Amino acid sequence: MQAGAALLVVVGVLLGIAALAVALARRPRAYRIVYAASLAASLAGFAIALTALLSNAASFVVLPLGLPWVGARFAVDALSAFFLAVVNLGGAAASLYGLGYGRHEEAQHRVLPFYPAFLAGMNLVVLAADAFTFLLSWEFMSLASWALVLAHHREAENRRAATVYLVMASFGTMALLLAFGLMAGAGGDYSFAAIRAAERAPLAASLALVLALLGAGSKAGLVPLHVWLPLAHPAAPSHVSALMSGVMTKVAVYGFIRIVFDLVGEPAWWAALVLIALGGISAVLGILHALMERDLKRLLAFSTIENIGIVFACLGLALAFRANAMEWAAALALTAALFHVFNHALFKSLLFFGAGAVLTATGSRDMERLGGLIHRMPATALFFLVGALAISALPPLNGFISEWLAFQAILQSPALDGWGLKIAVPALGGMLALAAALAAACFVRAFGVAFLGRPRAPEAAEAKEVDRFSLAAMAGLALICLLAGILPGFVIDALAPVTRLAVSGAMPIQAELPWLSIVPITEGRSSYNGLLVFLFIAISGFGSAAVIHRFASRRLRRAPAWDCGFPVPAAATQYSAGGFAQPFRRIFGATLFAARDEVTMPPPGDMRPARLVTIIHDPIWERAYVPLAGAVDRLAGSLNRLQFLTIRRYLTLVFLFLVALLLVLALWT
Amino acid sequence: MILDIAVQGAQMVLVLALAPLLTGFVRKVKARLTRRQGPSLIQPYRDLARLMRKDAVVAEGASWLFRAAPYIVFAATWVAAALVPTFAAGLVFSWSADLIAIIALLGTARFFLALAGMDIGTAFGGIGSSREMMISSFAEPAMMLTMFALALVAGSTQLATVSSVLATPEVGLRVSLAMALIALVIVALAEHARIPVDNPATHLELTMVHEAMVLEYSGRHLAMIELAAMLKLVLYISLIACVFVPWGIAPSGAGLGAFAAGALLWLVKLAAGGFLLGLFETSIAKMRVFRVPDFLGVALMLGLLGTLLLFVSRSL
């Protein structure tokens, strides 16, 4: 069977599970059936997509669904096969995690039916091969995830998150709708094949590009369209948070690549510049927000903005290279972007699973109430550490590889034309390096405060390790993170058909190189060998430990902490999450977020404790969204008068509007 | 092939064996410049040997991470130091990690050290970790931009290639390289916890960074961390030397004579670097901690300017 048809069967099965879940949802054990079936379907989908990617087989299916004379077209090519593999891998991991985590879910009937529907929606978006099916699937995916965000609707915070999410998702879909309308033109053939073949005016192409950026960027969380993301992603149950942050943002990236690299044709010269600027700004702002955050899941959501920024910046580089006919460099930049898409899906899911495990074990996402979990939850701590290392772009894990490829792409760009790019690309290099260093700080803080030190609250002191399904999901993702970091050549080779499709170039074949190194261009320019670096570190680490234990000393004494001679037993004397972030708040936050620390010191003799309040503003929310919402409110208020007119006036209005419309039509032609 | 592996092995052993000597030398220079006698040159070896033989005293709340971190820090630093060309360029494994990977390996070491600082749950460890990450969040991008400038001049991120290209007379004097040199020196001072950013000789002081982080360590664990810090000093001086004074480094396949000459010259470079470091440290006062971002910001700007100049013109 063709890959497209087989994947549609998987989608059908997922929708069937959703229907089944509606019937079963009130039963206490229903979650097992739903997650086990979703796991099987996702694994099947992953296998099919991976086979399609490796064999580079394209397939095309038309189903007689939807509008009667249009039908629904579905297709699988290398690009969609790669993203389908990412979606289903993430879905499989989340389902496995759900098998254990589902037991703790109180609102089963609000999660179970929507979960498989959400998975099906994401698959459908990537499978769609005409604008109508694409938009319908996109909206289906958005609504299913919106329902999951609202699963715990009794908390006011979650209701607010869901409202903001709904508004932003509608805005994004509207932008995409207009983009497709512009691309299809007046002819009205909405299939991707027709859009690809059509000729369009440069203005229409540019406008379509901007609209695609608004639509996909708002779903992916690109600054300044990111405001809903740190609200909505943490509000959902943890495995859904993992899917939304790790996978759904990737579906948005897919939509953007499909439109900009495949459908719209050669984009305007400034497109690359816009992408590079927005990507760099997203990376830095996202990670700075994460660094100041004390809610573990919100921290992870903010860090998603950073990673999406890296992906979009690499896409911008790829566009710039393609416009300059440097296919090999465009392939390098696009490979960096896609590798990062793959990596982020892995480690962000892993980290959200870890945060979910902490949440079930302690009941808290607030880092100031955690601590010392490495003793109580050793396996979760180890897997979270792997994810933290990977997301901080440290060798020998996978996050470093995509970062390294991105830097290699930046180093190829002095040959690009245009002064804007000549100034923007070095700045992007600096911003990406800054974001990577800040990410390391952010995840030292996250792991150090939550898992190391002493428990800051009784719940953390009595935490228990989570169930084996959750651990298995985390272990699997951590293992893939390590393998992709040690053997990156195989991933790069698998991406070659995708880059050939999108930028008509590919990186050199990596699997044949000696010692499994990776070489982006030629060996004289740069090379990296994850396997050897990993082996060197392992051998010298274990070797030095063995030598010292054998020849010097292996005795160990436990004693109270030294702490310069004044150890204080109270756990509150530890460095807190807020304290760790203080230097960053002072250096970066004072200007960017108008951050202030307010200390209220009681007068001498007063026994009340001193208080420190940290105030952080989000300038984008306050300067752009709040005024915008106010303006919409005022406009709606003044339009409200239209509701109370007499029939005569309504008829006059209708008549005037009709005349105006006819005039416009007459002037247009 | 056997000779290549022997040279690589010799480099690994040499950087490790010479690291304490260099630290001892810098301490001696600083002592003599302040008219003190100072401890003998081989005092760091004695310190390390004594630390390794002692019992390791570990705080009661310490996890496995606390005990594993010194070895990880040491291993990552050693691997990074072994891949920098010191006396010979064409090391057999030099292609397995380029400049960017060497910086990132040091990042891995720092990540674990900062985590270890937070493991016991003391205020000193936390303050050290927080400040170390704050300093590195400036130093690492500055270092990366400097590397971009070097890589753009040489057309490669392989350190051996960069070094051999910069040794050719065609490169000449360039503005971008001068900026890169200043930036790299600033970064090296900050990353190695030297005055004016941090004070390696201080203890029990709230301004300290590195020493606060490793306050709870003792015995063999402390020895590994100290050794890693000494290796880092060799690494930075060798790195600056192999890029900005690349002469005398034996090319791959050279005879034993060339290797010996290269090794001798490398010793001279290390000594010169160590002397300049001691001189600089005695002639300047330590900054307060929130001045450090300004200091490192200079490095960041110079690195960015150098890279920008090379984007504008390949000959600047």
Interface residues (C-beta under 8 A of the other chain):
Chain A: G371 G372 I374 H375 P378 L385 L389 S392 A393 L394 P395 F400 E403 W404 F407 Q408 I410 L411 S413 P414 K422 I423 V425 P426 A427 G429 G430 A433 L434 A436 A437 L438 A440 A441 V444 R445 F447 G448 V449 L452 G453 R454 W515 S517 E523 G524 R525 S526 S527 Y528 N529 L532 V533 F536 I537 A538 S540 G541 F542 S544 A545 I548 A552 S553 R555 L556 R557 R558 A559 P560 A561 W562 D563 C564 P567 V568 A571 T573 Q574 Y575 S576 G579 F580 A581 Q582 P583 F584 R586 I587
Chain B: M52 R53 K54 D55 A56 V57 V58 A59 E60 G61 S63 W64 L65 Y71 I72 F74 A75 A76 W78 V79 A82 F93 W95 S96 A97 D98 I100 A101 A104 L105 G107 T108 R110 F111 A114 L115 G117 M118 D119 I120 G121 T122 A123 F124 G125 G126 I127 S129 S130 R131 M133 M134 S136 S137 F138 A139 E140 P141 M144 L145 F148 A151 L152 G155 S156 T157 Q158 T161 L204 L215 E216 G219 R220 A223 M224 V289 F290 P293 L300 G303 L304 T307 L308 L310 F311 V312 R314
